[in-house]
């Protein structure tokens, strides 16, 4: 038996509870991983609340690092004792140990700690597809990232800055502005006090941006569209403030033949080959020093409820890690 956080009904953080669950031996293509660190992400709150429905009762959590304890048949390239990390469905990382498909994990390089790996996989791989695949950020680009002091935001600001881009970021407090600035954000904007559209237009001399990265949702839409130049790309990859309401698609024509995408990591890292390539790109950025993983909060696994309350209350910066 192992301890695992699960929920038997959807709702607020109070529905999370610690259960004891049994684990069988790994089946073909599976491994058993003993977790050493677990990543906290906004998608976890979407599962818990029912926004992204799951069969109940359900495990929770999509990201962790740990050690291979046992491997089933048809597993190649991994051995007992290997350090591995993943950001993958099905949910269940909020646990002491679990079974997972070997194809969904990658080895952790020696230069990366378990805690950093647990904190970087989902957020870092998300950043990878945002700035290296959806819109390939380069040295001539000026970009906007909302929630620049959050987990994805800090990684994105650093990585884009290392590529030579000028980074504009929205934040909610002066403290978060300083944190974002220290992590590569050239122009932090206090969105509660400043009109971020006007500030973006000022910074770009009225030209607008090629891309906006938005994990906030309702509170920043449709104003984010007014930050874009013609044929710019609006990337909606989260909804921390709530979902974007129904929208007349004609708005994208009216505002300059804009592109809109609502991507998910698992469409970009859906094969072992793509997962490996994206992970290697991420690990290389970290190993080079271009990206430093900021773990600003840790919670015992048993305190998952408090971690969710802090995340949804916007009382966190950088990444948060749960410790079994």
C-alpha positions as CSV (number, residue, x, y, z in Angstrom):
1,X,0.0,0.0,0.0
2,X,1.1,3.5,-0.7
3,X,-0.3,6.9,0.3
4,X,-1.9,9.0,-2.4
5,X,-3.9,12.2,-2.6
6,X,-7.2,11.6,-4.3
7,X,-10.6,13.2,-4.6
8,X,-14.0,11.5,-4.5
9,X,-16.0,14.5,-5.5
10,X,-15.2,17.7,-7.4
11,X,-14.9,21.0,-5.7
12,X,-12.5,23.2,-3.8
13,X,-9.2,22.2,-2.2
14,X,-11.1,20.7,0.7
15,X,-12.1,17.7,-1.4
16,X,-8.5,16.5,-1.5
17,X,-7.8,13.6,0.9
18,X,-5.1,11.1,1.7
19,X,-5.9,7.5,0.8
20,X,-4.0,4.3,0.9
21,X,-4.0,2.5,-2.4
22,X,-2.5,-0.8,-3.5
23,X,0.0,-1.2,-6.4
24,X,0.3,-4.3,-8.5
25,X,3.4,-5.3,-10.3
26,X,4.2,-3.4,-13.5
27,X,2.5,-4.7,-16.6
28,X,4.1,-4.9,-20.1
29,X,5.7,-1.5,-20.9
30,X,5.2,-0.2,-17.4
31,X,7.5,0.8,-14.6
32,X,6.9,1.5,-10.9
33,X,8.3,4.8,-9.8
34,X,9.0,5.8,-6.2
35,X,8.5,9.6,-6.1
36,X,11.0,11.9,-4.6
37,X,9.4,15.2,-5.6
38,X,6.1,16.1,-7.2
39,X,5.2,19.2,-9.3
40,X,2.2,21.4,-8.6
41,X,0.4,22.8,-11.6
42,X,-2.8,24.7,-12.5
43,X,-4.1,21.8,-14.5
44,X,-4.4,20.0,-11.1
45,X,-6.9,22.5,-10.0
46,X,-8.9,22.1,-13.2
47,X,-9.1,18.3,-12.6
48,X,-10.0,18.8,-8.9
49,X,-12.7,21.4,-9.7
50,X,-14.3,19.3,-12.5
51,X,-13.4,21.8,-15.2
52,X,-11.5,19.0,-16.9
53,X,-13.8,16.0,-15.8
54,X,-12.2,12.7,-14.6
55,X,-13.8,9.5,-13.5
56,X,-14.2,9.5,-9.7
57,X,-12.6,8.7,-7.4
58,X,-9.5,10.0,-9.0
59,X,-5.8,10.5,-8.4
60,X,-4.4,13.9,-9.1
61,X,-1.2,15.4,-10.4
62,X,0.6,15.2,-13.8
63,X,4.3,15.7,-12.9
64,X,6.9,14.1,-10.7
65,X,10.5,12.8,-10.4
66,X,11.6,9.7,-8.8
67,X,13.5,6.4,-9.0
68,X,12.5,3.3,-11.0
69,X,11.7,0.5,-8.5
70,X,10.5,-2.2,-10.9
71,X,10.2,-2.6,-14.6
72,X,7.7,-4.8,-16.5
73,X,8.3,-6.8,-19.6
74,X,8.9,-5.0,-22.9
75,X,10.6,-2.1,-21.1
76,X,13.9,-1.1,-22.8
77,X,16.3,1.7,-22.1
78,X,15.4,1.9,-18.4
79,X,16.7,0.0,-15.4
80,X,15.9,-0.3,-11.7
81,X,17.6,2.6,-9.9
82,X,17.4,5.1,-12.8
83,X,16.3,8.6,-11.9
84,X,13.3,9.6,-14.1
85,X,10.8,12.4,-14.5
86,X,7.6,12.9,-16.3
87,X,4.7,15.2,-17.1
88,X,2.0,12.9,-18.4
89,X,-1.5,11.7,-18.0
90,X,-3.2,9.9,-16.4
91,X,-3.3,12.0,-13.2
92,X,-1.8,10.3,-10.2
93,X,1.6,11.9,-9.3
94,X,0.4,13.1,-5.9
95,X,1.5,9.8,-4.4
96,X,4.4,8.0,-2.8
97,X,4.7,5.7,-5.8
98,X,2.8,4.8,-9.0
99,X,2.8,2.7,-12.2
100,X,3.4,4.6,-15.4
101,X,4.1,3.8,-19.0
102,X,7.9,3.7,-19.6
103,X,7.3,5.6,-22.8
104,X,6.1,8.6,-20.8
105,X,9.2,9.2,-18.7
106,X,12.7,10.5,-19.4
107,X,15.9,10.0,-17.6
108,X,17.1,12.9,-15.5
109,X,20.6,14.1,-16.4
110,X,23.2,14.1,-13.6
111,X,23.3,17.9,-13.6
112,X,19.6,18.2,-12.7
113,X,18.2,17.5,-9.2
114,X,15.1,15.5,-8.6
115,X,13.3,18.6,-7.2
116,X,14.3,20.7,-10.2
117,X,13.1,18.0,-12.6
118,X,9.8,17.7,-10.8
119,X,9.4,21.5,-11.0
120,X,10.4,21.9,-14.6
121,X,8.9,19.1,-16.6
122,X,5.4,20.3,-17.3
123,X,6.2,24.0,-17.1
124,X,9.5,23.7,-19.0
125,X,8.1,21.4,-21.7
126,X,5.1,23.8,-22.0
127,X,7.6,26.7,-22.5
128,X,9.4,24.6,-25.1
129,X,6.5,24.2,-27.4
130,X,5.3,27.8,-26.8
131,X,8.5,29.5,-27.8
132,X,10.2,26.9,-30.0
133,X,7.3,25.4,-31.9
134,X,4.1,27.4,-31.9
135,X,6.0,30.7,-32.5
136,X,9.8,30.3,-32.7
137,X,11.1,33.2,-30.7
138,X,14.2,34.9,-32.0
139,X,16.4,37.9,-31.3
140,X,14.3,40.5,-33.2
141,X,11.1,39.6,-31.3
142,X,9.2,41.6,-28.7
143,X,6.8,39.2,-26.9
144,X,4.2,39.5,-24.1
145,X,3.8,36.8,-21.4
146,X,1.0,37.1,-18.8
147,X,1.7,35.9,-15.2
148,X,5.4,36.5,-15.8
149,X,6.3,35.7,-12.2
150,X,4.5,32.3,-12.3
151,X,6.0,28.9,-12.9
152,X,5.8,28.9,-16.7
153,X,6.3,32.7,-16.8
154,X,9.7,32.7,-15.1
155,X,11.0,29.9,-17.3
156,X,9.6,31.5,-20.4
157,X,11.1,34.9,-19.6
158,X,14.6,33.4,-19.0
159,X,14.6,31.2,-22.1
160,X,13.2,33.9,-24.4
161,X,15.7,36.4,-23.1
162,X,18.5,34.0,-23.7
163,X,17.3,33.8,-27.3
164,X,17.7,37.5,-27.6
165,X,14.0,38.5,-27.4
166,X,12.7,41.5,-25.6
167,X,10.2,40.3,-23.0
168,X,7.2,42.2,-21.6
169,X,5.4,40.6,-18.7
170,X,2.3,41.3,-16.6
171,X,2.5,40.8,-12.9
172,X,0.3,41.5,-9.9
173,X,2.6,43.2,-7.4
174,X,5.8,45.1,-7.2
175,X,7.5,42.1,-5.6
176,X,6.5,40.0,-8.5
177,X,7.7,42.7,-10.9
178,X,11.2,42.5,-9.4
179,X,11.2,38.7,-9.5
180,X,10.2,38.8,-13.2
181,X,12.8,41.4,-14.0
182,X,15.5,39.3,-12.2
183,X,14.5,36.4,-14.5
184,X,14.8,38.1,-17.9
185,X,11.6,40.2,-18.1
186,X,12.7,43.5,-19.6
187,X,9.4,45.4,-19.0
188,X,7.3,44.1,-16.1
189,X,3.8,45.7,-16.1
190,X,1.6,45.9,-12.9
191,X,-1.6,45.0,-14.6
192,X,-3.8,46.2,-11.7
193,X,-2.3,49.7,-11.9
194,X,-1.4,50.1,-15.6
195,X,-3.2,49.6,-18.9
196,X,-1.1,46.8,-20.3
197,X,-2.3,47.4,-23.9
198,X,-1.2,51.1,-23.8
199,X,2.1,50.1,-22.2
200,X,2.7,47.5,-24.9
201,X,1.9,50.0,-27.7
202,X,4.3,52.5,-26.0
203,X,7.1,49.9,-25.8
204,X,6.7,48.8,-29.4
205,X,6.2,52.3,-30.8
206,X,2.6,51.4,-31.8
207,X,3.7,48.4,-33.9
208,X,2.3,45.7,-31.6
209,X,3.6,42.2,-31.0
210,X,4.0,39.0,-33.0
211,X,2.8,36.8,-30.2
212,X,1.1,36.9,-26.8
213,X,1.3,34.0,-24.3
214,X,-1.8,34.0,-22.1
215,X,-2.4,31.6,-19.2
216,X,-4.9,34.0,-17.4
217,X,-7.9,33.7,-19.6
218,X,-11.0,35.7,-18.9
219,X,-9.4,38.7,-17.2
220,X,-6.9,39.3,-20.1
221,X,-9.2,38.6,-23.0
222,X,-9.9,40.3,-25.4
223,X,-7.5,43.1,-24.4
224,X,-4.5,40.8,-25.3
225,X,-5.6,40.8,-28.9
226,X,-5.1,44.6,-29.0
227,X,-1.4,44.0,-28.2
228,X,-0.9,42.1,-31.4
229,X,0.2,43.4,-34.8
230,X,-1.4,42.2,-38.0
231,X,-1.2,38.4,-38.4
232,X,0.0,38.1,-34.8
233,X,-0.6,34.9,-32.8
234,X,-2.6,34.7,-29.6
235,X,-1.7,31.6,-27.5
236,X,-4.2,30.7,-24.8
237,X,-2.6,28.0,-22.7
238,X,-4.4,28.4,-19.4
239,X,-7.3,30.1,-17.6
240,X,-6.3,31.0,-14.1
241,X,-9.0,33.7,-13.9
242,X,-11.6,31.5,-15.6
243,X,-12.4,30.4,-19.1
244,X,-12.6,32.8,-22.0
245,X,-16.3,33.4,-22.7
246,X,-17.8,32.5,-26.1
247,X,-16.4,34.7,-28.8
248,X,-17.5,35.7,-32.3
249,X,-14.6,34.4,-34.4
250,X,-14.9,37.4,-36.6
251,X,-13.0,39.4,-34.0
252,X,-9.8,37.8,-35.2
253,X,-10.4,39.2,-38.7
254,X,-11.4,42.6,-37.4
255,X,-8.2,42.9,-35.3
256,X,-5.8,42.1,-38.1
257,X,-6.2,38.5,-39.4
258,X,-4.9,37.1,-36.1
259,X,-4.1,33.5,-35.3
260,X,-5.6,31.8,-32.2
261,X,-4.4,28.6,-30.7
262,X,-5.4,26.7,-27.5
263,X,-2.6,24.1,-27.3
264,X,-2.0,21.4,-24.8
265,X,1.4,19.8,-23.9
266,X,0.2,16.3,-24.7
267,X,-0.5,17.1,-28.3
268,X,3.1,18.3,-28.7
269,X,4.8,15.7,-26.5
270,X,2.5,12.8,-27.5
271,X,5.1,10.4,-28.8
272,X,8.3,9.1,-27.1
273,X,10.3,10.7,-29.8
274,X,8.8,14.2,-29.4
275,X,8.9,13.9,-25.6
276,X,12.6,13.0,-25.8
277,X,13.5,15.8,-28.2
278,X,11.6,18.4,-26.2
279,X,13.2,17.2,-22.9
280,X,16.7,17.3,-24.4
281,X,16.1,20.9,-25.5
282,X,14.8,21.8,-22.1
283,X,17.6,20.1,-20.2
284,X,20.2,21.7,-22.4
285,X,18.7,25.2,-21.6
286,X,18.9,24.4,-17.9
287,X,22.4,22.9,-18.1
288,X,23.7,25.9,-20.0
289,X,22.5,28.2,-17.2
290,X,20.1,30.0,-19.6
291,X,17.2,28.8,-17.5
292,X,17.3,28.4,-13.7
293,X,14.4,26.6,-12.0
294,X,12.9,28.7,-9.2
295,X,11.3,26.5,-6.5
296,X,9.8,29.2,-4.2
297,X,7.5,26.9,-2.2
298,X,7.5,23.4,-0.9
299,X,4.8,21.5,0.9
300,X,4.6,18.0,2.4
301,X,2.4,15.8,0.2
302,X,-0.1,15.6,3.1
303,X,-0.6,19.4,2.8
304,X,-1.7,19.3,-0.8
305,X,-4.9,21.2,0.1
306,X,-2.8,24.1,1.5
307,X,-0.7,24.1,-1.7
308,X,-3.8,24.4,-3.8
309,X,-5.1,27.2,-1.7
310,X,-1.9,29.1,-2.1
311,X,-1.8,28.5,-5.9
312,X,-5.4,29.6,-6.5
313,X,-5.0,32.5,-4.1
314,X,-2.1,33.7,-6.3
315,X,0.2,33.6,-3.2
316,X,2.9,31.6,-5.1
317,X,5.8,32.6,-7.3
318,X,7.9,30.3,-9.5
319,X,7.4,26.6,-9.0
320,X,5.9,24.7,-6.1
321,X,7.0,21.2,-5.2
322,X,5.2,18.6,-3.0
323,X,7.5,16.2,-1.0
324,X,6.3,12.7,-0.2
